[in-house]
Amino acid sequence: MKSRPRILMDCDPGIDDAFAIMCALRYCDLAAITTVNGNVSVDNTTRNARHLVHLAGAEVPVHRGAATPMEVLAITADEVHGISGLGDLHVPESPSPESDVPAIDAIIDFCREGGATIVATGPLTNIAQALAKDATLVDRIDRLFWMGGSTTVGNVTEKAEFNAWADPHAVAATFDSGVAITMFGLNLTYQVRMNSEHVAMLRQAATTTSAELADLLDYYSEHGVADDEGQPVHDTCALLGLTHPELFTVAESNIVAHVTDDDRRGMTEVQNHAEAGGQPSADVLVANTADAPAVIDLVINAAVDPLGGPSQ
């Protein structure tokens, strides 16, 4: 990585979001965080974002976003992330204040000068609503890096990933808007796993952030994916796909986001170019492979020291 990109992060912390926030602080100029209902309620995701910023010793404004999806009922993933969203941690009230600017307005303001980069690691409700409020955002967002969707397996249904399933109408609206998107779906993120060895590394580092993130990864290991490969740290992939693109392969794709209330809800299906008239419907890239050991090294470095060290 040659420079620190200036970003806005839209997220729903969430254990893997916690790791992604540390990566954003270490490898980016993190201008703002906007929160959304997803892994847990927006009350909890907002509190968690404020807590994580304070834990890292940073000062980043946190803007509260959508409490509900656009059209479907709100569903959370607290069985994976814990009632608080940060495992069984009792999240203290942070001294870092919540901004009085709503998330949608913060997104529009961040994009005002054009060339904006947004990393989204939750349901796309805030993004879709901002695009609906100000259609010129399409031309002022350079690229949206989104952790969501899947071109293969799902984690809510057979083929639907949680962020896409939680607000499928927001996904469809965002993709249909024509905004440039790079999608980091489960087909990619299941390649990047952390396990008990990484918990031990974080504990051995014994920093304020690494100690808490070790506890979160421990909880995640007990409540997340039930196999022997470790836990996928989904959200870090979208962030590091921006900052360290050489660690990922991407390909141009047509994505159809399904909103129907049936077994296709939340599917992000690849449509071949012939079916789409020979051309991609929008500037959409889909990440397919990752150099997992290198990605995890970056995640560990950020978790241990989110504000220090070289940005490599």
N, C-alpha and C positions, 0 to 999 in steps of 0.2 A: 504494500500500500504506500503510495507516494504522498498522499495528503489526507487530511481529516475532513471528510465531507460534512457539511452542515445539514442536519436532518431534523425533522419532527417525527416522533415515535408515537404511533397510535396503538394502544395495547390494553390487555385485560389481565394484569398480574394476579395469580398464576405463577407456578414454580418455574417453568421454562422461560416465561417472560422476565422473571427476576434475573436469570443468567443473561438474557438478551439486553436488559437495561445496563448491566455491568459492562457488557461488550460495547454498548452504545457510548457509555461514558469514557471508556478507554480508547476506542478507535474512531470516534466521531466528535464533531462539535454538536452536542445534543442541545438544540435550541428550546425544545418544548416537548412535553409529554401530554397526550390526550388519552383519556380513559374511556372504556366502553364496557357495557354488560357482556359477559362471556363466560370465562371460567367460573367466576362468581359474580355477585351483583355489582353494579357500578359503585355503590357505596364502598364495598370492599376493595374493588380494583383501584379506586381513587386513593383510599387510605393506604393501600399497599404500595402504590407508586410513590406517594409522598414518603413513606417509611424507607423505601429502598434508596431513594435519592439522599435522604438524610444519613442513612447507614453508610453510604459511600463517601460522605463528606462533601457532596456536590450541592450546587444551587441551580435547580432547573424548575421552571414553572410547570405545575401540573393542572390541567384543565379537565373538568368533569364533562363527560360526554353522555351518549344515549343510555337510558336506563332500560330500554326495551328494543327488540328488533323492529324492523319496519312494518311487517304484517303478521308475523307468526308470534306465538306465545314465547316468552323468555324461558330458556332452559339453561341451566348451568352445569358445570363439571366438577362440583365440589366433592364428589366421590373420589376423584383423582387428586385434586389440589387441596382438599381440606375445606372446612366450613369458612375459614378466613381467606382461603386462596393461597396461603403460604403454609401449607401443611398443618401441623398442630401448634404452630407458633402463635402465642398471644401477641398480636401486632399492637404495639403501643401507639397512642396518638402522637403523631409526628409534630415537632416544632416547625417543620417546613409547611408554610401555609398553602392552602388551595387557592388557585387563581379564581377571581370572580368573573373571568372571561370564559364563556362556554366553549366547549371543544370545537364546535363547528366554526365559530368566529375565529378561534385561534388558528385553525387550519387555513381558512381564507386569508387571514392576515399574514401567516407564514409564507404563503404562496404569492403575495402581492407583487413582488419584484420579478417573478418568473424564475425559471430554472430550478424549481424546488424539488427536493428529494424527500419522500415520505417512506418510512418503514412501518408497516402495519402487521401486527402479530396476533390479532384477534378478529372477531367478526367485523365486517366492513361497514357497519351502520353509520359511523361518523363520516367516513369518506363519502359514501353514497349521498348522505344528506347534505354534505358540503358541496358536492358536485351539483346537486339539485338546486341548492340556493344560489350558486354562482357558477353558471355553465362555462365561464371563461377559465375556470381552474384547469380544464383539460389542456389548454395551451400553456398554462403556467406551471404545471407539474412536469418536471423533466422525466421522472420515473417513480412509480410506486412499487416497492419491494414488499410482497405480501407472503406471509406464512399462512397458507390455507389451501384447501382443495386437495385433489389427488388425481393422478391419471391412472391409478391402479386400485389399490386397496383402500378401504375406509376404516374409520375407528368409531363411528356411530352406527352406520349401516354398512352393508357389504362394500359399498364404493363411495360413501360420503364421509368426508372429514368434518370434524366438529365445527371449526370456524365457518365453513361454508354451509353446513347444515343448520347452524344456530340462526343465521339470517341469510337465507338463500336469495331473497329479493335484493338485498344490498349487494351481494356478489354479482347478480345479473345486471343491476343498474351500473355498477362500477365498470364491469367489462364492456357493457354496451355503450358506455360514454365515450370510448375511444382513447381513454388515458393510457399511457404507456405503462405496462405492468410486467414485472418478473415474478412468477409464481413459484414458491417453494412449498410443494405439497408433500403428502406422506410418502409418495414414491421416492422422494429425495430424503426427507428428514429421518425416515426409519433407518437410513444408512449411518446416522451420526448418533452413537449411543454412549452414555456414561454409566459407570457401574461402581461397585464397591471399591475398586482400586482408585478411582477418581475421588470418592468420598474420603479415602485415607489421605490422598495428596492434599486435599483442601484442609483437612484437619491438621496435617503436619505443618502447613503454611501458617496456621494460627493467626491470621489477621482478622480484623473485625468482620469483614465481609466474607472471607472464606469459611469462617466458623459457622456463620448462619447459613450460608449456601450449602455447606456440607450437611447440615441438619435437613434442609429442604430436599436435597438429593436423596438422602436416606429415606425420608418420608415417601418421596416419589417412587423409590424402588419398591416399597411395600404396597403402594396403591396404584401404580401405573401399569405398564405393559407386563403381562404375565408370561415372560419367557426368560431364557438364560443369557440374552444378549445385552442386557442393560437397558436403560431408559433413553428414548430419543429426546434430545434437547431441541425440539422443533424450531422454536422461535429464534434461536441463535443463528440458524442457517440463513434466514432472510437478512439479518443484520450483517453477517459476515459475507454473504453473497454480494453485498454492496461494497464493503471495504476490502475484501480479498477475493475478487472474482476469479483469480487464477486457480482457486481451490475447487471450483465448480464447473460443470459443463451445462450449457443451456441450449435450447433449440426453439426456433420460432414455431408457434402452434396456434391453431384455432381452438378456443375453449368455449363450449356451450355450458352455461350455468343453468341447472334445472331448478325450477321453483315449484313444480307441482307437488301437491301434498300426497305423495305416494312413495314407492320404494326408490324413486329417482331423485327425491328431494335432496338438494345439496350436492348432487354429483357435478363435478367439473369435467365434462367429457371432451376428449379431443375429437374434433371433427376434421377429417382430412381436407386438404385444400381443394380437391376436385369438387367435393360437396359444397364448398363455400365459394364456388365460381372461380377457383384457381388461385385465389389470393387470400392472405390472412385477413380476418375481419377487423383486426386492430393490431397495434404494436404490442404483441404478447409474446413473452419468452417463458418457457417452462424449464426449470432446473431439473436435471436428470441424474447427475452423479456428483459425489463430493469426495474430496480427500479427507476422510473422516479423522485420521490421527492428527493431521495439521489443524483442522477445525477445532478439535477438542483441546489441543495445546493452547490455541488462542482463547478459548472459553476459560480454561483454567487460569491463564495469566490475568484475564480481566476479573475473574472472581476473586483472585488473591489481591490484586492491586488495581482497582478500576480507574484510578486517577493518575497513576504513575507509570514510569518505564517508557521505553521506546514504543512507538505505535506500529509494531510489526507483528 
